[in-house]
């Protein structure tokens, strides 16, 4: 597939997907998210890639869904097309680690897609929000669910009912983002984090991601049992043997990703 609305670059075991609709502040139209879903499918199948960065521009990660594309749809149009599940949720379904590198506006669908990533590194210019109520609707791509899990009921209610924006400092305090860095350092820091992840055993990183995500859907007892079983299964891998041997021998491990 030829990409017109995103750019995909590779640097060793790290790939970066960059939204590229500057005139629309990277609004998430269907065509762009089809391209993102296609790129993620290819990167998941690429055995070299161990981590992906999803980013936008300095001005906007993504300023929301494409309202012009949506405004005249009927209930049946929205229900039958189910575009959010088909394309946008490809970010959440991606099995390898994926980092959102956010600067500028990260609103509505943009905030929801950022939350589908495994963690968010934000520049000090980032602004997060779920302003859908101002349009006569509510968040429809996980904003009422993932946001509540990330920052708690009170702040999620505040953001979704008032439509106010949260700056990077508040977002870090609330637990929405993992760290805040200067704008000029954003992609450098995100790249270093992605390279560190991609340098680990790829299947072990994938299983770690899977286990953390499972904690949101299981009781503590079930989650602990699931964690133990996956931990135990790791002792069948070459990478567990290499990692522990390298530690004992005081050298850097050379993982084979199997």
C-alpha angles and dihedrals in degrees: 000000000000112000118221101162104037137044122218121199133173131211110179109297093349125086126191125206112196124192109232112191099109097164090056095040087248094297108187105249120175094252092055094048091048086057091048091050091049092048092049092050090053093046092049089055092047107096092200095061115086102167139016132210118209114199146152133200132304089261099046140005086195125323094211141284119325101269094187088058093050107035100088097042120119125222089260092050091054094041097049097042094046088184095168093061094041100050116002094051089059085088091058092044094052106117100205122074113279126189126201112218104197132190130159121359117009102171139154109334089008091060090045093052090047088054090052087065119086094250140348127234108193134196118228088255095059120122121190127196149146102217097162092117088070087063095050095259138080131237110294105181100062102296094127091045112033093036091053091049090049102045107012135252100288098054093039090053090047093052098041096043099042099030091222123157125242118215123224095262093053091043090056092047090050093050097246093119130035097219143351122224136174113281093246091055099046101100092037092055093042090049092051091050092047092048091051091052093044089052091062125081104292097215092046090051090049092050091047090053090048092051095049091049090050089060089074092057103039138062116253091257092050092044094051091049090049091049092051093049093051091044090052091047090057089071088073091063130096089223093061090053092047095045096051094040090052090050092052091045091047095236138116114274120242105211120203093195093239 
